[in-house]
Amino acid sequence: MTAPEDFRALPKVELHLHLEGAAPPAFIRGLAAEKSVDLSRIFDVRGGYAFRDFKHFLQVYEAACTVLQTPEDFRRLTRAVLEQSAEQGVIHTEAFLSPDFCGGGDLAAWREYLAAITEAAADARKTNGITMRAIVTCIRHFGPEKARATAHCAAETAGDFITGFGIAGDEGAGAPRDFAWAFDCAREAGLGLTAHAGEWGGPESVRAALDDLRVTRIGHGVRAIEDRNLVERLAESGTVLEVCPGSNLALGLYADWAAHPVAKLRAAGVKVTLSTDDPPFFHTTLSGEYAALARAHGWEEADFRALNRTAAEAAFADAATRADILTRLEPAI
């Protein structure tokens, strides 16, 4: 059986990673101690994050974010997360960032946080060989008005580092069309568009994201498998799914790796990529996901090479950056 360490050396591209959600528990515990904040309720006896279900996960996530209070905190967080990713063989990552957690949605404050994050990412490129780009993300359960402010922050800072815009959070809060203004604003700024859908909202949420937000990528999207016509539409349009199997299993969406539909979606011609979402929360690593999928679906190194090329081609990146990513993937293609 293939072990996670067997895949660690394989160069990887990860498109679906929440920066705060990738914070090692020890990092958050350390910040809490520095700031004299009691967060003991969000950890289990082994020191890991503890939650009961998806809605409780969102509460624990937001509680952890309360100790991320300054640009320097995010500088340190970015370093820790990128070091963690590089250890898994990730050479390029796209991370979700939210101005709601970085300055409360204020543009001036957002610029200060963004400067710290960008500097840490540049340091990581020099130290660990990993590149990072950011997808500014509105939080669905915070509502459409806050999403407008987030989109404004994204549009005003779009460029070499901020290359995408998306939406995350509780899929049961509102409808995609409620956030159309924010996505139109981001589109006009030249940003790539993605949306979390097809996880808890079902296949209809994927269709709504495509129709109302006009995205080219879907975060998760796995429940599209329940609608044959939707699967055919995804395959024909070339829409890319940012699939996070370990996240889906940890949250109880599927019983085990064999039951996860990523292989069926891929076999149907849908473009899929592999990511970890919020890895410390879900006790996963990207190498571990590769190993589990190899065991469950018989995938071999060539399959993962192809998936990484799909991810590189789907990245929200300019031509020069994409060419650089593909060159760095070359040993694995």
N, C-alpha and C positions, 0 to 999 in steps of 0.2 A: 504494500500500500504506500502511496506517495505521502511523504511528510511535508508539513508547511515549509521547513527549511530547504527542501529540495527546489522550491519555487522562489526562494528569496532572491536569488541572483538574477532572475529573469527581469529585464527592464519592463516597467509598467507605467501606464498612464491611468490616472484616477480622475474622474470627472464629477464625482458626487461625494463631497466631503464637507461637513459643517465644521468651521474652524473651532467654534466653542465646543461643539459636540465631540471633537477629537481631543479635547484637553485630558491629559492623563489624570486620573483621580488624585494621585499624589501631588500633582501641580496645584489643583484646586484646593486640596486640603492645606497645602503650604501657604497659599495666598490667604485662605481663611484665617489661618493662625497668625499671619503677619498683620491682618486687619482686625483681629479679635472678633471675628464673625463666627457664630456657631452654626455650622452646616452638618452637624453629626447626623441629622435626620435623613440626609440624602445618601448616606453610605451604609453598606452592609458590614457585617462583623469582620470581613476580610479586607475592608477598605475600598471596595468597589462601589460603583453607583447602584442604588437600589430603587426599583420602581415596580409597580404592579401591572400596569397596562399602558397603552399608548398615551392616554390623557395624563396619567400620572407621570409618565416619562417626560412629557412637555413641562410639567410643573417642576420636576427635578432638574431638568435642563436649565430652565429659567432661574431656578434657585442657585445653581452653580455659577450662572453668569453674574450674579449680584456681587461677586468679589472681583470681577473684571471691571475695574472702575476707572482706569487711567490708560493713556496711550502706552505707557511703559509696561503695564500689565499685558496689553495685547502684543507688544514687541516680544516679551518673554514667552507668551503663549505661542506665537507664530514660530519662534525658534524651536520650542519643544515639539510642536506638532510636525513640523517639517523634518526634524531629526527622526522622529518616530516613523514617518512615511518613508524616508530615505532608507531606513533599516530594512524596510519591506521591499526594497527594489524599485520604489516609485521614482521615476525620473522627471515626471511632470504632473502637477496636480492643479485642479481647479477647486477653489474653496469658496463656500458660501459665507458671505459676511453680511451683517445687518447693521445699518446705522442706528437702529433701535437699541442695540447693545453697545454701540460705539458712539457715545455722545448724545443719545436720546433723540436722534433724528435731526439734530441741529447741524446745518451744513458746515459752519466754521469748526465745530468740534469734530465732526466727521473727518474733515481734512487733516486734523491733527492726529487722530487715530490711524487714518489711512497712511500717513507719512511714516508712522512707527512700524506698521505692518509691512509696508513696502521695503523699508530699510532692512527689516529682519529677513524678508524673503530674498533680498539681494545678498545678504550675508550667507544664507543657506545655500544659494547657488555656488558661492565661492567655496564653502566648507564641505557641503554634502553633494554637490552636483545636481541638486533638484531645482527645478523651476516651478514657479507658482503664478497663477493668474486668479483673479477674484470675480465672483459672481455676486453682485449686490442683490440682497434677498429681502423682500418684504414678508412680514409674518401675517399669515392669513387671518388668524384669530385676533389680531390687533385691529383689523378693520380696514376698509378702503381708503379712509382719509389719511391714516398713517402710511399706507402704501403709496399714496401720492407724494408725501414728503420723502419717502425712501427713493422713489423713482427720480425725484428732483436731485437728491444727493448723487444718485448713480449717473444721471445725465451730465451733471456739472463736473464729475471727476472721471468720466469715460476716457479711455486712452490705452496706453501700453499695458497697464496693470489691471484696471477695471475693464473687463471685456464682455461681461454678461450681466443679465438681470433675470431674477426668478422669484418664485413664491414658495414658501414652505409653511409648516404649521398644521393646524387642525383642518383637515379636508371637509369637515362638517360645518365649518363657519363660512356662511355666505356661499356665493356661486362664483365661478371664474369670471363671468361677465361683469361682476361688481368691481373687478380690478383691471378692466380693459383700459381705462385712462392711463394707469401707471405703466402698463405694457406698451401702449402707444407712445408714451413719452420716452421710454427706454429704447424702443425701436427707432424713433427719430434721431436718437443720439448715436445710433449705429451699433448698439449692443446686441449680442446674441441672446436668444430668449429660451428659457426652460421653465417648467412648472412641475411641482410635485403633484401627481395625480395617479389614479389607478392603484392606490395602495389600500386606503380605507373607503374611498368614494366609489369604487367599482369601475367597470368599463365606461359607464356614462361620464365619469369625471374626466377620463382621458379624452373622450370625444369633445367635451365642453372646452377643455384646455386648447385643443387643436382649433376649434371653431371660433371661440371667443377671444383667445389670447394670441393665437397664430404663432405658436412656439414651434421650434424645429427639434427640440429635445424634450423628453418627459422624464422627470425624476421618478423612479420606480416603474410605474406603468404596467406592472405584471398582471393585474387583473383584466387587462385587455384580452387575455387568453380565454376569458369567458364569453367573448363575442367574436365569432368567426369573421364577420364582416369588418369589424374593427381591426382585427389582426391583418386582414388583407389590405386594408387602407394604410396601416402603418408600414407594411412591407412595400407597397407600391409608392408611397410618398417618400420613403427613405428616412422617416422620423426615427431618431435614435433614442433608445431607452437606456437610462442610467440605472442599471439593475444592481440592487444591493441585497443579495440573497441572505446573508447572515443577519441583517437587520430584520428582514421579513420573518425569519425563523424565530429570532429572539422575541419579537412582538406577537408571535402566535398566529401569523397570517397563514403559514403552512406548517405541516407537522414535522417534516424532515427535508433533507437535501434532495432526496429522490423525488419528493412531491413538488418541489419548487418548479415553476413553469419556464425557467430561463432557457432550458434546452429545447422545449417545444416551440417557444417563440423564435429562437434562432433557426430551428429547422424549418419554420414557416417563412423564413426570409426576412424577418424583422431584424434590424440592426440593434444589437445589444452590446453593452459595455459592462464592466464589473467594477464596483466600488464598495466602500465599507460604511458610508453614511456617517455614523457616530461610533467609531470602533471601540473605544473603551466602555461605552455604555452597553454594547452588545457582545462584549468579550470576544472580539474577532480581530483578525489581521487580514490584509489582502493576500498574503501568502497562504494563510490558513483557509481562506475562501477558495483559492485555486485548488488546494489539495482536496478539500471536501467535494468540490465539483468534479474533480478528476475521478474520485472514488464513486460518486453517485451517477455520473453520466458517461464515464469512460473517456473524458476529454484528455487529450495529450498536449504536449508542449506546443505543437503546431496550432492547435485550437486557440490556445491562449495568445500565441503570437498574432493570430488573425484578429482576435478581440482587441488587442492593444493597438493594432493598426487602425481598426475601426474607431477606437477612442481618439487616436491622434487626428484622424481625419475629421472627427466631429467636434474637436476642441474649438472653443471660441478664441481663435488666435489669428493673427495676420499670417500672410504667406511665409514670411521669413521665420517666424516662430514655429510654424507647423513643419517647415522643412528641417529646422533644427531638431525638433522632437523626433521626426521620422529617422533622421540620421542617427540619433542616439539610440533609437530602437533597433537599428540595423542588425546588431548581433543576434537579435531575437526574431528576425523576420526572414 
